[in-house]
């Protein structure tokens, strides 16, 4: 229907003549702010840390729904861990992926605690008792099978020198029941780091180490580290 000119010079238009955005803005009960609520919520949740997001999920049903939003957990994962995995789509969602990553990092931290304490019984519990596990110490020597791996750690723990690693640049990757962790471990500030890769498998509700590889990072082509593990 054409527009009609009124006596006062204004123009009376019907809905069909209005710009599309004007029609959308006139929807009853839907304000611009309400349309932006999902984006605002996601942005606000991205500032929360892990404990805060967990507490939010325990307040009421609406907050629980917001706190379980996958985008919020993806943002938290990138903030707490790494941006390297931005392109992946976790099978069970980002919340489960975040929780599993925390568990893997905890197990990996426990590995270095065991080395500091020189506890062979705890190291024996950490490793999967299987003939396919492998351990390559910084010396370059390969130990294959559970018994050989445990013997290699016993030799390490018998040394008089203590081990107090400072671990940095920890990166994880998880594929269902397998995970690997890469990192740099320093014994002192004057020498280069050990480059370490740990691989874990999930068995009977626990993560077990199945592979450990340590190598010495050369500084100016020189090995400045004492080979200890």
C-alpha positions as CSV (number, residue, x, y, z in Angstrom):
1,X,0.0,0.0,0.0
2,X,1.5,3.4,-0.9
3,X,2.3,6.0,1.8
4,X,-0.3,8.8,2.5
5,X,0.6,12.5,2.9
6,X,-1.1,14.1,5.8
7,X,-2.3,17.7,6.1
8,X,0.6,18.6,8.4
9,X,3.2,17.4,5.9
10,X,4.0,14.1,7.7
11,X,3.9,10.8,5.9
12,X,1.9,7.9,7.1
13,X,3.6,4.6,6.2
14,X,2.3,1.1,6.7
15,X,4.5,-1.7,8.1
16,X,5.4,-2.9,4.7
17,X,7.1,0.4,3.9
18,X,9.2,0.5,7.1
19,X,12.9,-0.3,7.1
20,X,13.5,-3.9,8.2
21,X,15.5,-2.8,11.3
22,X,12.7,-0.5,12.4
23,X,10.2,-3.3,12.2
24,X,12.4,-5.6,14.3
25,X,12.9,-2.8,16.9
26,X,9.1,-2.5,17.2
27,X,8.6,-6.1,18.2
28,X,6.5,-6.1,21.4
29,X,8.5,-7.1,24.5
30,X,11.9,-7.4,22.7
31,X,14.2,-4.5,23.4
32,X,17.7,-4.1,22.0
33,X,19.2,-4.9,25.4
34,X,17.2,-8.1,25.6
35,X,18.5,-9.1,22.2
36,X,22.1,-8.5,23.4
37,X,21.6,-10.5,26.6
38,X,23.3,-13.7,25.3
39,X,26.4,-11.8,24.1
40,X,26.6,-9.8,27.3
41,X,26.2,-12.9,29.4
42,X,29.0,-14.7,27.6
43,X,31.3,-11.7,27.8
44,X,30.6,-11.4,31.6
45,X,31.2,-15.1,32.2
46,X,34.5,-15.0,30.4
47,X,35.9,-12.9,33.3
48,X,35.1,-15.5,36.0
49,X,37.7,-17.9,37.2
50,X,37.1,-21.6,37.9
51,X,35.9,-21.4,41.5
52,X,33.6,-18.5,40.7
53,X,32.0,-20.3,37.7
54,X,31.5,-23.4,39.9
55,X,29.8,-21.3,42.7
56,X,27.6,-19.6,40.1
57,X,26.3,-22.9,38.9
58,X,25.1,-23.7,42.5
59,X,22.9,-20.6,43.0
60,X,19.7,-21.3,41.0
61,X,18.5,-22.9,37.8
62,X,19.0,-19.9,35.6
63,X,22.5,-19.3,36.9
64,X,23.3,-23.0,36.6
65,X,22.2,-22.9,32.9
66,X,24.4,-19.8,32.3
67,X,27.4,-21.3,34.1
68,X,27.1,-24.5,32.1
69,X,27.3,-22.6,28.8
70,X,29.9,-24.2,26.6
71,X,31.3,-20.9,25.4
72,X,32.0,-19.8,29.0
73,X,34.0,-23.0,29.6
74,X,35.8,-22.5,26.3
75,X,36.8,-19.0,27.3
76,X,38.0,-20.2,30.7
77,X,40.0,-23.0,29.1
78,X,41.8,-20.5,26.9
79,X,42.4,-18.2,29.8
80,X,43.7,-20.9,32.2
81,X,45.6,-23.2,29.8
82,X,46.3,-22.4,26.2
83,X,44.9,-20.8,23.0
84,X,46.5,-23.5,20.9
85,X,43.4,-25.6,20.9
86,X,40.9,-23.0,19.7
87,X,39.9,-25.0,16.6
88,X,39.0,-28.3,18.3
89,X,35.5,-29.4,19.3
90,X,35.7,-31.6,22.5
91,X,33.4,-34.7,22.2
92,X,31.8,-34.1,25.6
93,X,31.9,-30.3,25.6
94,X,34.3,-27.7,26.9
95,X,33.3,-28.1,30.6
96,X,34.3,-31.8,30.6
97,X,37.4,-31.0,28.6
98,X,38.4,-28.4,31.1
99,X,37.9,-30.8,34.0
100,X,39.9,-33.5,32.4
101,X,42.7,-31.0,31.6
102,X,42.8,-30.0,35.2
103,X,43.1,-33.7,36.2
104,X,45.9,-34.4,33.8
105,X,47.9,-31.3,35.0
106,X,47.4,-32.5,38.6
107,X,48.7,-36.0,37.7
108,X,51.6,-34.4,35.8
109,X,52.5,-32.2,38.8
110,X,52.3,-35.3,41.0
111,X,54.9,-36.9,38.8
112,X,57.5,-34.2,39.7
113,X,56.5,-34.4,43.4
114,X,57.3,-38.1,43.3
115,X,60.7,-37.3,41.8
116,X,61.4,-34.7,44.5
117,X,60.4,-37.2,47.2
118,X,62.3,-40.1,45.5
119,X,59.4,-42.3,46.2
120,X,59.7,-45.5,44.2
121,X,56.4,-47.0,45.5
122,X,54.5,-43.9,44.3
123,X,56.2,-44.0,41.0
124,X,55.3,-47.6,40.6
125,X,51.6,-46.7,41.2
126,X,51.7,-43.8,38.7
127,X,53.0,-46.0,35.8
128,X,50.7,-48.4,34.0
129,X,51.9,-52.0,34.7
130,X,52.2,-53.0,31.1
131,X,54.9,-54.4,28.8
132,X,54.4,-51.5,26.3
133,X,55.3,-48.6,28.5
134,X,58.5,-46.7,27.6
135,X,60.9,-44.3,29.4
136,X,63.6,-42.3,27.8
137,X,65.8,-40.5,30.3
138,X,67.9,-37.4,29.4
139,X,70.9,-39.8,28.9
140,X,69.1,-41.0,25.8
141,X,68.8,-44.6,27.1
142,X,65.5,-46.3,26.4
143,X,63.8,-48.5,29.0
144,X,60.9,-50.7,27.7
145,X,58.4,-52.5,29.8
146,X,57.2,-51.9,33.4
147,X,60.1,-53.7,35.2
148,X,62.8,-52.0,33.2
149,X,61.2,-48.6,33.7
150,X,60.9,-49.1,37.5
151,X,64.6,-50.2,37.6
152,X,65.6,-47.0,35.8
153,X,63.8,-44.9,38.3
154,X,65.4,-46.8,41.2
155,X,68.8,-45.9,39.8
156,X,67.8,-42.3,39.5
157,X,66.5,-42.1,43.1
158,X,69.7,-43.7,44.4
159,X,71.7,-40.7,43.4
160,X,72.8,-38.4,46.2
161,X,71.9,-35.3,44.2
162,X,68.3,-34.0,44.9
163,X,65.9,-33.0,42.1
164,X,63.9,-29.9,42.5
165,X,62.5,-29.0,39.1
166,X,60.8,-25.8,38.1
167,X,58.3,-26.6,35.4
168,X,57.1,-24.1,32.8
169,X,55.3,-24.0,29.5
170,X,53.0,-26.9,30.3
171,X,50.8,-27.8,27.4
172,X,48.2,-30.6,27.3
173,X,46.2,-32.5,24.6
174,X,43.5,-35.0,25.4
175,X,41.9,-37.6,23.2
176,X,39.3,-39.5,25.1
177,X,41.3,-42.0,27.2
178,X,44.8,-40.7,26.2
179,X,46.6,-37.5,27.0
180,X,50.1,-36.1,26.4
181,X,51.8,-33.2,28.2
182,X,54.8,-31.2,27.0
183,X,56.8,-28.9,29.2
184,X,60.2,-27.4,30.0
185,X,61.8,-28.3,33.4
186,X,64.7,-26.4,35.0
187,X,67.0,-27.6,37.7
188,X,68.8,-24.2,38.0
189,X,68.6,-20.8,36.3
190,X,72.1,-21.0,34.8
191,X,71.5,-24.0,32.6
192,X,69.1,-24.8,29.8
193,X,65.9,-26.7,30.4
194,X,65.0,-30.3,30.0
195,X,62.4,-30.8,27.2
196,X,59.9,-33.3,28.5
197,X,56.9,-35.2,27.1
198,X,54.7,-37.3,29.3
199,X,51.9,-39.6,27.9
200,X,49.1,-40.9,30.0
201,X,46.3,-43.4,29.5
202,X,43.0,-43.7,31.4
203,X,42.4,-47.1,33.0
204,X,39.9,-48.1,35.7
205,X,39.1,-44.5,36.6
206,X,42.7,-43.3,36.9
207,X,45.3,-41.7,34.7
208,X,48.5,-43.7,34.4
209,X,51.8,-42.8,32.8
210,X,52.8,-44.9,29.8
211,X,55.6,-42.9,28.3
212,X,58.2,-40.4,29.5
213,X,60.7,-38.7,27.3
214,X,63.3,-36.3,28.6
215,X,66.0,-34.6,26.5
216,X,68.4,-31.8,27.2
217,X,68.0,-28.5,25.4
218,X,71.3,-27.3,24.1
219,X,72.5,-23.8,24.7
220,X,74.9,-22.5,22.0
221,X,75.4,-26.1,21.0
222,X,76.6,-27.2,24.4
223,X,74.9,-29.5,26.9
224,X,75.1,-27.6,30.2
225,X,72.9,-30.0,32.2
226,X,73.8,-32.9,34.5
227,X,71.8,-35.8,33.2
228,X,69.6,-37.0,36.1
229,X,66.4,-38.4,34.8
